[in-house]
C-alpha cells in the first residue's frame, strides 16, 4: 500500500481557497468539494485506520469553479442560453448543452487557478515518488520514472451529487490515465464544462435543482493500476430486492469504467454481511461473467485508454479470489456502518473498487449513498405476476422485480435517440448518461451488455423501470415496432416475451399485521427468489427443497461427478466436463453449488430457522440428471421405492449423500449460518433414522454440536404410528401432507385415474395428522406442516391451528392470507 502521510498544506480560509487535499475534507464538505471528493476525504480520515485503502489526491473547490465563472462573466451568458431550454425536446437539449460546454471550454482558466492546480499536482507527484521504494525491484525504477508525471484520474464532483435522495451517477465526466501538468489542466477544464452535459442538464431539471446553484469540484487522484488487474462496483445492499444483509460485488478485468458503463458482463459475487462480521466466510454466490474486453492504458496510441480483448482462458476464470471477495465484503460493511453512524440513519452504499496489478492491493476509489432501495417504502409489498406466457426472445439479468411492455425501439447509437417515442421499450447495446433523456420515457429497457451495477441498471432502478441487461443478442433478436413484454418478476433471469402479455400487480400493506402463536413459515425452493421472498413477513422457512438446486444449478448426478472416469457415455462425459470446467475436483463442484444455494436461502431469513430437506428425488428423477442413467435402478413404482433415508446409508449411494453433508457442514460451520436445520425425508423406520444420524455424524454433522438439530418428515403412516420412537431420535417433525395423504389412502398421486380421491381433508388423513401432533407434544418435540394442504385449503389450516400445531409452512402467495386467518382462529 502506498503511504501518503506527507505534510499537507493547510489553508487558513477553506471557503476561498482553490485547492483542498482529500485529507482535509469530510462528509460535511459537500458544498466545498462535492459528494465524491468529500466522501474520499472522509474515508481517508476515518477508515484507513480500519484497513480500508483509499488512494489520495486533491480537489479543486466549488469556490475555484465559481471564481472561474465569475471572473470570465459566464453566468449571464449561460442563463441567456437556457432561457428557452426544453429538456423534453432532445434537439433543443443537445443544442443548448453543446453551446454551454463550448462557452466554458473556449474560456481559459485564470492564471492564479492554473498555478494552484499545477502546484498541487507536482506535490502529489512528489508524495508518490517517495513511496516507490516500497515496490519490488521489478516496478521500483519504472515507478520513479512514472511519478515524474504521475498518472491520475481526474473526476468531476458536483456539489449536489451523491445525496441519499438523488444519485447524479455519471452526470459529469471523468478522465483516466492523465499525465503531466498540461494534461491535468485540460482535464479539469473539461470537467468544469461537463457540468453542462445534456444528461446533467436534463437530470437537474427533472430533479428540480437550479443549474446555477450547483458548482463543480474536480478530484485529482492517483490511478490504481487496475488495467493490470481488475476493478468493479459493489453495493452494500442487494440492488434488486433491497435485502440489507447481502453485499453485491461485480468485477471485470481492467479499469472499472467498463463495469460502470455496462460495456462488459462482469463476474458477480454475493457476501452475507452478518456472519462475515463474525469472522466466517459466507460467499453466497459466485457467477462468472463473460468479461470479453478490458480497458487498459493506451501507451502507444493517441488516446489515454483503449479496450482490448480478454483471452478466452481468462474469461473463464473468476477475476477475484475468495480472499479478495471477502476483503471487499468487509470493507463494504465498514463503509456502510460508518456512513450510517455519521448520518444517524441506515445508509447502504454504492462503492467503486480497484485492484492494483503491480502490488496486488485492493483500493476503494469512490463511495456514495445508494439512492434507490434506501428510498423505497418498506410498508408496501408489491408483486408483479404474469398471467400468460409466450415465446422467449431474449434472456439476461433482471433488474427490478417489475414487468413492462410496449413496442420495441432498437437504437444502437446515442446520436439517434430522437427516434425514440414515449412508452416504447428501449433495446440497445448499452447505455451511458447520454441516453438518460429518453430512458425516463421508456416502459422497459433491454441491453446486450452490462451487469447489475452498470449504468442502465442503476438508472432503471432509480426510475422504477424494469430492465434486462447482458442479453448478448437482444438487438439481433428483437425488431423495432415489435410488441414485447419484459418480465423481471421471475427471479434473477429476466425474459423478453413475444407480444403484450397480461399481468397483474398485487400491492399488500404490511402495516399492523397481527402476531400469532402458530409460527407462519414459508416454502422456498429457488435460491434466486429468496431475497425477494424475505420481504414477506414470516417466521422462517419450513421447507427448502434441495431438488431445485440440484436440478437447476448442479444438473449432474452426484455419482457422475464422483466416478467421472467410469462414465460410459462419451456425450455425457463431455457435458460434465463443460459443466465443471473450473473444477479439478468435480465432486467439489456439487458441494459448492449446493452449499451456496442452501446458504442463500438461509441468509435471506437469518437468524430465523430454515429447515432444509435433504435430497428426495425418486430414482427416475435422479436418472434424468446428467449421467444419472448409469447409476440408477429401474423401478416399477419409484414413488414408494428407493428414496429419502433409504438411500443415504446404502452402499450404492452413501458417498453421494456425503457430498450433501459436506455442503450442509460448509453452510453451518464455514459460513456461520447455524439457523439451518437439516430434515430427513421418507424415513420408514426408527432404525433407518438411527442409521442416517450415524451417517451424518461421520461427516461432522453431529446432533447437538454447534446447536445442530435434525428433523424428520412425518409423511408415512409408520411415522405417525411410531411417532414416540421417532421422537427419541429426531429433534422435530414436519408433516408432509402430500405423501401422508397418498399412503394413508393408498393411491398414487401421480396417477390421474385416482386423482379425484386425493384430498388432505379426508377424515383418515386428519386423524393421522391429529395423532402425530398429539404424540409430538407429549414427547416435547416441535411439529409443523410443510405440505400443500394449508396453502390450498383455509379450513385445513384452521383445523391445524385448533390442534395446536407449532408451525405451518406455506407457499409464498398464501402466507399473508393464512396469517390473517390464523390470527382470527387463535382469537376465537
N, C-alpha and C positions, 0 to 999 in steps of 0.2 A: 504493500500500500504506500503510495506517495504521501509524504507528510507535508503539511502546509502551515507549519506553526511559525513561519517567519513573521517578523514585525509588520503590522499593517498601519497605514496612515489613518489616524483618527481625525474626523472632521469636527470643527467647532460648531458648525451650523448645518445640520443634516438637511434642513428644508431648502437650502440654497447652494447645495454642492452638486457637481456634475457626476461624481463617482462615489459609490459605496461598495465596499468589499462584502462578499457574502457573509463573512464572519461578523459583520457589523449590523446585519438586518435579521428580522424575525417575522413571525406571523402578523405582528401589529403594524408592519411597514408596507402593507399592500398599496397604500396611497403614495408611497415613495418610490417603490421599485416593482410594483405589480405582484400578482399572485405567485407566479412561477419563481421569481427571484427571492421573494420574501420567504417562500417555503424552503428553498435551497439553503438559505441562511439559517432558518430555524433548525433544519436537520443537522447542519454542520455544528451549530452551537450546542444543541441539546441531545443529539442522538449518536454522534460519533463515539462518545464515551460508552455507549451501549453496543458498539461494534458495527454500526451502520456506516458503510463507506460512502462518502459523497465527494466528488472532485470539486475543488474550489474554483473561484474566479471572482469577477466583479460585475457590477451592474451600473449602467448609466441610469440616472434618476428621472423621475417624472418632471422634475424641475428642468433637467437638461433638455427634454423634449419641448416643454413649454417655452423655454428660453429661445430655442431654435425657431419655433413657430412665431413667437412674438417679435424677435429681432428681425425676421425677414418679412413681417407683416402678412403672414399667410392665412390667418384665421378668417379675415373678412373675405378674402378671395375664395376660400373653401366654402364659406357659408353661401356665397353667391352661387357656387357650383351646385349646391344641394337645394337651392330654392325650389326647383321643380322636380326633385327626386321622387321616383315612384319605384319602390323595390319590387313591386309585383309585375312591373314591365321589365323583362330581362334585358332588352336592348337599352332602355334608359339607364338601368342599373350599371350595365357594363360601360356605357359611355361616361357616366359620372365618375365611376371608380377609376377608369383609365386616366381621366383628366386630373383627378385629385392626386394620384400617385406620381404622374409626370410633373406636376407642380412642385411636389416635395423633392423629387429626385433631381430636378433641374435647379434647385436652390442649394448652394454649398453650405456646409457647416460653418458656423463662426470659428475663427482661429482658436479662441480660448477653449472651445469644446473639443476641437481636434486635438489640441495639446493634452487635455486631460485624459482622453481616451488613449492617446499614444503612450503617455507615461504609465498608465495603469497596465496596458498590455506588456510593456517592457518589464515592469515589475513582476508580472505573472510569469514571464519567460524566466526571469532570474530565480524565482522560487523553485520552479520545477527543474531547472538546471542543477541546482544544489542537491536535488534528490536523485540524480542519475546514478550516483554511486551505489544506491540500494539495488539497482538492477543487476542481473547476472552479466557476465562478460560478453555474452552474445549480443546484448542490447545496449550496454553501457555507452560505448563510443557513439553508436547511432543516436542514442538519446541526447548526448551532449551536443551533437551537431543539430539535431532537430529542434532543441529548445532555444536555439538562437532565433528561430522564427516558429514559435510554439504553435502546434495545430490546436485550434479551438473550435468549439461550437458557439455560434452566435444566434441567440434565440430571443424572439420578441416576448415581452411580458407586460400585458396591458393592465392598467390599474383597476379594471372591472372584471378581470378573468379569475378563473379558479375559485369562484364563490360557490358555496354549497348549493345555491339555487340556480346557477347558470354556469355551464362548463366553459363556454367560449373556446372549446377544444379546436385547435388548428386554425383559428381565425386569422392569425398573423403568421408571418414567415419565420422559418429557421434556416440557418445555413451551416453546413457541416464541413469539416476539414479546411477551415480558413487559416491561412498563414500570412504573416507579415503585417506591419502597421497599415500599409495600404489596403490589404485585404480586409482587415478588421474594420477600418473606417468605412469602406464601401459597403460591407455587410450591415453595419449599424445604420447607415443611411437607408439601405433597402428595408430594414426592419421598421424604421420610422414611417416609410412610405406604406408599409403593409398594414398600418392601422386602417387604411382605406382600401383593402382588398374588397372585391364585390361581396364575398361571403361575410366579411366583418361588418360592412355597411348594412347588409340585409339582416344579419343576426342582431345587431344592436337595435335596429329599427323595430324588429319584432319583439325584442325583449324590453323595449321602452327605455333604452339607455341613450342619453344625449351624446351625440358624436363629439361634442367639444368639451364634455365633462370628463371624458376618458383620455388618459395620457398613455404614452408608450415608454416603457423602460426596456433596455436591452441587456440580456445576460451574456457575458463572455466567459465561457467555462472550458477548462482543459478537456480535450476529447479523450474518451475512453476508447482504446483500440479494439473495439468490438468488431471492426472489419476483419480482424484476425481470429475472431471467436464467434460470439453470439450476443443477441440482445432481444428485448421484448417488452411486454407490458404485463403488469399484474394488478388485479383488483383484490381488495381485502374482503370482498363480498361476492357472492355468485351474481354475475351480471344479469342472468335471465330471470331468476326467481326471487332475488333479494335475500336468499338464505345467508344469514350473517356469519355462520360458523365455518365457512369454507373460503379459502383464498384461491383464486384462479390465476395461474401463471401461463403466459404464452411466450414462445421462444422460437427464433429462427436465426440462421447464420447471418453474420454481417451486421452492419449498422441497423439500428432499430427502426429507421424510417419506414422500411418495407412492411413491418408489422403494423405500425401506426396507420399507414396509408392503405393497408389491405392489399398490397402487391403480392403477398405470399400467403399460403395457407400454413400457419405455424403449428408447432407442437403445442399441446395443451396439457396442463397438469393441475390437479386439484389437491389441496392440502387441507386437512382438518385442524382448525386453529386450537380448540380447547385442549386436546391431548398433545398437540405439538408443544404448547406452552408447558406441559407437564414433563416434557423430555422424551416423548415417544416419537415414532417415525411414521406418521399417518398420511402417506401419499395415497389418496383415494383413487386417483385415476391418472393414467398416462396415455395420451393419444398422439400418435405420430402424425405430423403434417408433411405435406409434400416438399415444402421448402425449396422450390425449384430454382430460385435465384437468390443471390445475396448482394447487398450493396457494400462496395469496398472503395478505398481511396483510388482515384484515377491518377496514378503517379506520372504516367507518360502522356496523358491527353490534355485537352484544353479545359475539361470540366473538373470539378473538385471531387466528385464521386461518380461511380458507374455501377451498373448491375451486371453481374456475371453469372453464368450457370453454375449450379451446385452439382458436384459429381454424383452419379446415381447411388453409389455405395454410401455417400454421406447423407443423402436424402433419406435413406432407410434407417439411419441412426437417430436416436434422440440427441438433441444438441445440449442437453444439460444432464449431469449425473444426479443420482438421488441425493447426494450430499448437497449439491448446489440448489436443488429444488427445495430441500428442507431449510437451507440457509435463507433463501429468498422468502420462503413462507414465514420464517421467524421475523425477518425484517418487516414484512407486511404487518405482522402483529404489533411489533414495536412502534411502527409509524402510526398505525391506526389508534393504538392505545394512547399515544402521545397527543395526537390531534384531538381525540375525543376528550382528553383531560383538559387541554387548552381551551376548547370551545364549550366545555361543560355539557356536551350532548354527544351521543354516539355518532361518530363520523367515519364512515367507510371511505377508503382511499383508492385513488386511481394513480398508479405508480409506474414510471418507466425505469428500467434497469439495463445495465450493460455489463458484459464480461470483457476484461482486458486480455487479449490473446497473448500478450507478452508476459504478464505477471501471473495470469490465472485468477486475478482478483475480480470479485463482483463489486459493482457500484450501483448506487441509486442516482439517477440523473434528473429526475423530476418526481414530484408528488403533489397531488391536488385532491380536494374532496370529490368523491363520486357524487354525481348530480341527478341520477335517475331513480334508482331503487330507494335511496335515502329520502326521497321526497314523496314517495307513494303513501297513500293512506293505508294504514295497517288493519283497519276495521272492516274492510270490504274484500270478500273473496270473489274474484271474477274468473269464470271458467268458460272458455270457448269450446264448442263441440261441433264437429262436422256431422251432418245428418245423412250424408251420402258420400260415395267415393267414385272416382273415375280413373282414367289412365294417368299414371305419374309421368310427367315430362322431365322434371329435373329434381335432384336431391342435393341438399347441402346442410350446413349447420344452421339450426333455427335460432333466431334472435327474437326474444319476446315469446309469450305464450298465446298470441292472438291469431286471428285469421283475417286476411284481406283479399280482395278480389277486384277485377276490372279488366279492361283491355290492356294488353301489354304494349309497351313502347320501348323498343330496343334502340339504345343510343350508345355509341362507342366512344364519342369524343365530347368533352365539355363544351366545345365550341358550338355543338348542335343542340344544346339544352332548350333552346327556344321552341323546338319541335314538340316539347312535352306539354300535355294537356292535363289540367287538374283531374284527379280521380283515377288516372292511369296507374299501371304497375310499371315502375322503372326497372328495366333489365339492362345491365351493363357489365363491363369487366370489373371495375371497382370504382369507388367514389373518393373524392377528396373534397376539401372545403369549397372548391369552386362549384360543386354540384348542389350546395345547400339551398339556393333559391328555389329549386324545383323539388327537392326532396320533401319539403314540408307539404307539398301538394299531392304527393303520391299516396295511393291506397296501400301499397306494399313496395318492397324493394328486393330485387334478386340480383346477386353478383356472381361472377365466375370465380373471383379471387377473394381472399381475406379470411380472417378468423373472427372469433367473438370479441376481440378487442380492437378491431380495425375501425376506420372512420365510419364506414357505412353502418356498422353495428352500433356504435356509440350514438350517432345522430338518430338512427331509427328508434332506439330505446328512448332517447330524450323526447322525441316527437310522438311516441306511442304508436309507431308504425311497425307492423310485422316485417321482418326481413329474413331472407335466407342467403347466407354468404358461403363462398367457397364451393359453388356448384361445379366449377370446371368448364362446363359446356352449355350453360344456360342460354347464352346469346346465339348459339347454333340451334338449339332445340326449340326455342320459343320465338314466335314470329310477331312482328308489330301488328297490332289490332286483334291479335288472337285473345279470346276470352279465357282467363285463367283464374284459379283460386290458389292463394299462397297460404299454406297451413303450417303454423309453428306451434300447434296445440297438441302434437302427438309425441312429444319427447324431444331429445337432442337433435334428432334428424328432422329437418324441415322438408316439406314436399310441395312441389308445384303440380297442381292437378289441371287437367283439361276442363274447360267450362266453368260456369258460375255455380258452384255447388251450394246447396242450402246449409246453413249452420245456425246455431243458437248461442246466445250469450247468457249465462246464468250469473247473477250477482247475489251473493249471500252476505248479509250483515253479520259480523262476528261479535257485535256488542252484546253484553248482558246474557251470554249463554249460560245455562244452568250447569251446576256441577252434580255429578251422580255418584252414588255409592258403587254401582256397577261400572267397572272400567270399560271405556269405549276405545277399542283398539282398531287398527286398520290392517287390511290385507295388502301387501305391497310385493310385487314380483319384479318390476322393471327398475333397476337402479337409476336409469336415466330420468325417471319421473319422481324420484324420491324427494329431491329438494323442493319441488313444487308441491308435492303432496304433504310435505311437512307443514305447510301453511294452514292445513285443515286442522282445527282443534281436535286433539285426541290424546289418549294416554300412552301411546306407543304402537308397536307393530305386533299383532298377534300371529301373523303368518307371513314369512318371507320365504318364497319357494326357490330352491337352488336350480330347479329345472329351467327357469327362464334364463338365468345367467349362463348355464352350461349350453343350452341350445342356441342362444343368440350371440354370446360373446366368446365362448370357447369353441363350440361347434364340433369338436372331435371327441371321440370316445376316450376316456382316460387310459384304457389299456392300449389303445392305438398309439398313444404318446409314450407310454412306458415300454412298449415292446415294438418300437418303431422298426427295428431291424428285422423283425419277424413278419412284417406286413407282406401279404401275398399279392395284393392288388397294386400294381405299379402306379395307376392313376391316383389311387388313394394316397399312396406314399408321396407322390408329387404334391398333392393338395396339402398334406400335413406339413411337408417341408416349407411350402409357401406360408402357411398359417403361422408357423413357429420360426420364421427366418431370423428373428432377432434373439433366438434362444439356442445355446449349445445344449442345454439341459431341457429337453422337451417336456418332461413332467412338471418342471418349474413354471412353464407357461400356464398349465392348468391351475396350479396353486396361486400364481399371481393374479390371473384373471378372476378366479373365484373369490379370492380374498378381497380384491378391490370392489367387486360387485357387492359382497356382503357388507364391507366397510362403508360403502356409500349409503346404503340403506340404514345401517346402524348410526352413522354420523348424522343423517338427516333428522333423526328422532332422539339423539343423545341428550340427556342421560336416561331417557325413558327406556323401558325394556323393549328389546327387539327379538322376537322368537323366530329362529331360523330353522326351518325344517330341512334336515339332511336329505340328500337326493332321493326322489321317489318315482323315477322313471320305471315303467314296465319294460320287460325285456324287448318287446317290439319297438318301443320308443328309443331305448338305448341302441338298438340295431340301426336305427335311422341316423344316428350320429356318424360323423366321418370315421370310417374304419370299424364301426360297430358290428357289422355283419359277421366279421371273423371271430368275435368274442362272445356273441350272444346265442343262447339256445333258441330253438323254435318251440314255442309253447302254444297249445291249443287255446288256453284262456289266460293270457298274461295278467289280466286284471286281478286274479287271485293266485298268481303264480310267484315267480322269483322276484320279489320286490321288497323295498324297505329293509327292515332289520335283517331279514334272512340273507341278504347279500353281504352285509357289512363284515361278518365274521367268516364267511365262506371262503375257502382257499382259492376259489375261482375269481373272487372279486376283492378280497380284503386289502390287497396292495393298492387298489384304486380308491377304496374308502380311506386309506391312509392319506391320500392327497387331500381329500375333503377335510380331514382332521388337521393336516398341516395348515391349510388355508384358514380354518377356524382359529387355530393357535396364533397365526400371524395377526389376525384381526384383534384378538383379545390381548396378546402379550406384546406384540411389536407396535401395534397402532394404539393400544390403550383403550379400545372400545369394549370394555367389560360389561356393557349393557346387553351384549349378545348372549342369548340363551339357546343352545342347540336343542333340537327336538327330533326324536326318533319316530319315523312313521312305520306303520304296518308291522307292529311288534306283536307277534301272535301269542307268545307265552312269556311268563316271568323269566324262565331260563334263558330265552333269547335276549331279554333285556339285560340280564347279567353279562352275557357274552359280549354284547355291544359295548356296555360300560367298560368292560375289561379291554376291549379292542381300542377304545378311545384313550384309555389310560396309557397304553403302550406308546401313544404319540403325544404324551404330556398334556392330555386333556383329562385331568383328574377332578372328579366331583369334589367340591369344597375348596379346592386350591384356587387362589385368586378369585374367590367368590363364585366359581363355576357351578351353575345349576344345569341339570339336564332334564328336559321334559319328554313326555311320551304322547303320541297321538292316541286318543281314545276313539277308535273308529271300527273296532271289531267287537262282536258280542263277547269274546273272551276278555277283552279289556274291561268291559263292564262287569262281567260275572266275577272276575278275579281282580277287581279294582283294588281291593285291600292288599293283595300281594304285589301288584304293580306299584302301589304307593310306598312299599318298603324299598323299592329300587330307584324310583324316579322322584324328582322334586316337584313335579306338577303335571297336570293333564291338559290337553286341548282336544275337545270333541270335534272330530271330523264328520260332520253330519252327512256328507255325500256317501262316503263308504259305509258309515254305520247304517244308513237307510238301505243301501244296496244289500248289505249282508244280513241285516235283520229281516228284510222282506224277501231275500233270496232271488234277487233279479240283477241282471247285467245292465248297468246304467249306460253302457254304450249301445245297447240294443233298442232300436226304435220300436220293436214289436211289443215291448213291455213298458215303454217309457211313460205311458199313462198311469202306471201304478206307482211311479217314483214320486214320493211326497214325504218330506221330513215331518209333516204334521200328522202322519199316520199314528194311531194310538200306540202301536207296538214300539215305534221309534221313540215316541215321547216317554214311554215307560223306561226304556233303556237310558235315555238322557237323564231322567229323574233319578234313577238308581245310581248312575255314575256320579252325579253331583252330590247325592247324599253320602256315598261312601268316601268320596274325596274329602268332604267336610269333616266327616268322622275321624279321618286319618290326618287332618291338619294340612292337607295339600291344596294348593291353588288349582282351580279348574276353570277353564274358559271354553269358548267355542270359536272355531275358525272356519266352519263350513258355510255353505251358501245360504242356508235356511234363514238366518236372521236378516240377511240383506234383502231377500226376496219377499219374506212374509212378516209383516209387523206383528201379527198375532203370535207367531212363533217366538219372536223376540220378547214379547210380553210374557209368554209362558216361562221363558228362561229367567227373566227378572224375578218373577214370582217365586221361582225355586231357589233364588239367592245365588245364582251363578256369579263368579267373581268378575268375569270379563266376557265381552263379545267382540270378536274381530270381524270387521265388516268391509265390504268393498268401498272404495273411496266415495262413490256417489251416494252411498247410503248412510255415511257416518253422521251427518248433521241431523237428518230427519229422524234417525234412530235415537240419537242423543236426546232430542226433544221428547220423543215418545217414552224413553226410559225414565226421564225426569218426571213425567206425568204419572207413570205407573208407580214409581217409588214414593211419590207424594200421596197417592191414593190408598 
